[in-house]
Amino acid sequence: MGVALVQPVSVREDEVELARRALNGERAAWDVLISRYHHRVVVSLLARGIRVDRAHELAQETWARLVQQQQKGLLTELRLPNLALTQAAFLAADEGRRARREALAGSVEELPEAHHPVDPSVSAERRLLSEEQLSRARQALQQCSTSAQRVFQLACDGSELPHAEVAARVGLSVQRVRQILCEVRKKLRSALEEEAP
């Protein structure tokens, strides 16, 4: 009596078949691919410095965008995880640009010198003016209370802590944290708009 051996499907063949089915709009195939690569997308976002909760949100948005593109017929091939990692990187970069724009709330001159684009044509006088603005901003921040400085530092140091987390760390309400941030930003704007003495 002979035993028939079943040849296992290679991982590559399985991947190609799942991608083909997903491109044809099969939800079950998408579910398998998402469950297979979701963690890898989240880890890639964490490696870019994105907070854990936001990394999960961006990963979900990544998959939603890919499915949407497939439904519109914009995907001709589905190479995973590379396509998902590229989409996630794009979303992370886009979010970073948006956060920088929102933080500006004004002109580039209001940014700290370290964040200015390097422009060799800028005169020494202009660079000195930027340094004076930075100095005035530091002085304005030092005039704020210690707790206001702490709130501002936690919320605006680049780690992008949510207001709720800042409030928990300093023992204040979220509303008070937002109020403090508005007051500090107003003082900074006023200091930056002052004419140099």
C-alpha positions as CSV (number, residue, x, y, z in Angstrom):
1,M,0.0,0.0,0.0
2,G,1.6,3.3,-1.1
3,V,1.3,6.5,0.7
4,A,0.8,9.6,-1.4
5,L,3.1,12.4,-0.3
6,V,1.6,15.9,-0.4
7,Q,4.2,18.5,-1.5
8,P,3.9,21.6,0.7
9,V,3.3,24.8,-1.1
10,S,6.3,27.0,-0.9
11,V,6.1,30.2,1.0
12,R,6.8,32.2,-2.2
13,E,4.0,30.4,-4.1
14,D,1.7,31.0,-1.1
15,E,2.6,34.7,-1.1
16,V,2.1,35.1,-4.8
17,E,-1.3,33.4,-4.6
18,L,-2.4,35.6,-1.6
19,A,-1.3,38.7,-3.4
20,R,-3.2,37.7,-6.6
21,R,-6.3,37.0,-4.6
22,A,-6.0,40.3,-2.7
23,L,-5.5,42.2,-6.0
24,N,-8.8,40.6,-7.1
25,G,-10.5,42.1,-4.0
26,E,-10.8,39.0,-1.9
27,R,-11.1,40.3,1.7
28,A,-9.9,37.0,3.3
29,A,-6.6,37.2,1.4
30,W,-6.2,40.8,2.6
31,D,-6.9,39.7,6.2
32,V,-4.2,37.0,6.0
33,L,-1.7,39.4,4.5
34,I,-2.5,42.1,7.0
35,S,-2.2,39.7,9.9
36,R,1.1,38.5,8.5
37,Y,2.8,41.9,8.1
38,H,1.0,44.3,10.4
39,H,3.5,43.9,13.2
40,R,6.4,44.5,10.9
41,V,4.8,47.8,9.7
42,V,4.2,48.9,13.3
43,V,7.9,48.1,14.2
44,S,9.1,50.1,11.2
45,L,7.1,53.1,12.4
46,L,8.4,52.7,16.0
47,A,11.9,52.7,14.5
48,R,11.1,56.1,13.1
49,G,10.4,57.4,16.5
50,I,6.6,57.3,16.3
51,R,4.7,56.7,19.6
52,V,3.3,53.2,20.0
53,D,-0.4,54.3,19.9
54,R,0.2,56.4,16.8
55,A,2.3,53.7,15.1
56,H,-0.7,51.3,15.4
57,E,-3.0,54.0,14.0
58,L,-0.6,54.7,11.1
59,A,-0.3,51.0,10.4
60,Q,-4.1,50.7,10.2
61,E,-4.2,53.7,7.9
62,T,-1.5,52.1,5.7
63,W,-3.6,49.0,5.2
64,A,-6.7,51.0,4.6
65,R,-4.9,53.1,1.9
66,L,-3.6,49.9,0.2
67,V,-7.0,48.3,0.2
68,Q,-8.6,51.6,-1.1
69,Q,-5.9,51.8,-3.9
70,Q,-6.7,48.2,-4.9
71,Q,-10.4,48.9,-5.0
72,K,-9.8,51.8,-7.3
73,G,-7.7,49.7,-9.5
74,L,-4.5,51.6,-8.8
75,L,-2.5,48.6,-7.7
76,T,-1.1,46.5,-10.5
77,E,1.1,44.3,-8.2
78,L,1.2,43.7,-4.5
79,R,4.7,43.2,-3.1
80,L,4.5,42.8,0.6
81,P,5.8,43.8,3.0
82,N,7.8,46.4,0.9
83,L,4.7,48.2,-0.4
84,A,3.2,48.4,3.1
85,L,6.5,49.6,4.6
86,T,6.9,52.3,1.9
87,Q,3.3,53.5,2.4
88,A,3.8,53.6,6.2
89,A,7.0,55.6,5.8
90,F,5.2,58.0,3.5
91,L,2.4,58.5,6.1
92,A,5.0,59.0,8.9
93,A,6.9,61.6,6.9
94,D,3.7,63.3,5.9
95,E,2.6,63.5,9.6
96,G,6.0,64.9,10.5
97,R,5.7,67.6,7.9
98,R,2.2,68.4,9.1
99,A,3.3,68.6,12.8
100,R,6.2,70.9,11.9
101,R,3.7,73.2,9.9
102,E,1.3,73.3,12.9
103,A,4.1,74.0,15.3
104,L,5.2,76.9,13.2
105,A,1.9,78.9,13.3
106,G,3.9,81.6,11.7
107,S,7.0,82.1,9.7
108,V,10.2,80.0,9.4
109,E,12.0,82.8,11.4
110,E,10.1,81.7,14.5
111,L,11.7,78.3,14.4
112,P,14.8,77.7,16.4
113,E,18.0,78.2,14.4
114,A,18.7,74.5,14.3
115,H,15.4,73.9,12.4
116,H,16.1,76.5,9.7
117,P,17.0,75.3,6.2
118,V,20.6,76.0,5.5
119,D,20.9,78.9,3.1
120,P,24.4,80.1,2.3
121,S,23.1,83.3,0.8
122,V,21.7,84.4,4.2
123,S,23.7,87.3,5.4
124,A,25.5,87.3,8.8
125,E,23.2,90.2,9.8
126,R,20.1,87.9,9.1
127,R,21.6,85.0,11.0
128,L,22.4,87.4,14.0
129,L,18.7,88.5,13.9
130,S,17.6,84.9,14.1
131,E,19.9,84.3,17.1
132,E,18.5,87.4,18.8
133,Q,15.0,86.0,18.3
134,L,16.0,82.8,19.8
135,S,17.5,84.6,22.7
136,R,14.3,86.6,23.2
137,A,12.3,83.4,23.1
138,R,14.5,81.8,25.7
139,Q,14.1,84.8,28.0
140,A,10.3,84.8,27.5
141,L,10.3,81.1,28.5
142,Q,12.4,81.7,31.5
143,Q,9.9,84.3,32.7
144,C,7.2,81.7,32.8
145,S,6.6,79.7,36.0
146,T,8.5,76.5,36.6
147,S,5.4,74.5,36.1
148,A,4.6,76.3,32.8
149,Q,8.1,75.6,31.6
150,R,7.8,71.9,32.5
151,V,4.4,71.6,30.7
152,F,5.9,73.4,27.6
153,Q,9.0,71.2,27.7
154,L,6.9,67.9,27.9
155,A,4.5,69.0,25.2
156,C,6.9,70.6,22.7
157,D,10.3,68.9,23.0
158,G,9.8,66.7,20.0
159,S,8.5,63.6,21.7
160,E,4.9,64.7,20.9
161,L,3.4,63.6,24.2
162,P,-0.4,63.9,24.1
163,H,-1.9,66.6,26.3
164,A,-3.5,63.9,28.6
165,E,-0.1,62.3,29.3
166,V,1.5,65.7,30.0
167,A,-1.4,66.5,32.4
168,A,-0.8,63.1,34.2
169,R,2.9,63.8,34.5
170,V,2.5,67.2,36.0
171,G,-0.6,66.6,38.0
172,L,-2.9,69.1,36.2
173,S,-6.1,68.8,34.2
174,V,-5.9,68.5,30.4
175,Q,-7.7,71.8,30.1
176,R,-5.2,73.5,32.3
177,V,-2.3,72.0,30.3
178,R,-3.8,73.4,27.1
179,Q,-4.4,76.8,28.7
180,I,-0.7,76.9,29.9
181,L,0.5,76.0,26.4
182,C,-1.6,78.7,24.9
183,E,-0.2,81.3,27.4
184,V,3.4,80.2,26.8
185,R,3.0,80.2,23.0
186,K,1.5,83.7,23.2
187,K,4.5,84.9,25.3
188,L,6.9,83.4,22.8
189,R,5.1,84.9,19.8
190,S,5.2,88.3,21.5
191,A,8.9,88.0,22.3
192,L,9.6,86.9,18.7
193,E,7.6,89.8,17.2
194,E,9.4,92.5,19.3
195,E,11.8,94.7,17.5
196,A,15.4,94.2,18.5
197,P,16.5,97.0,21.0
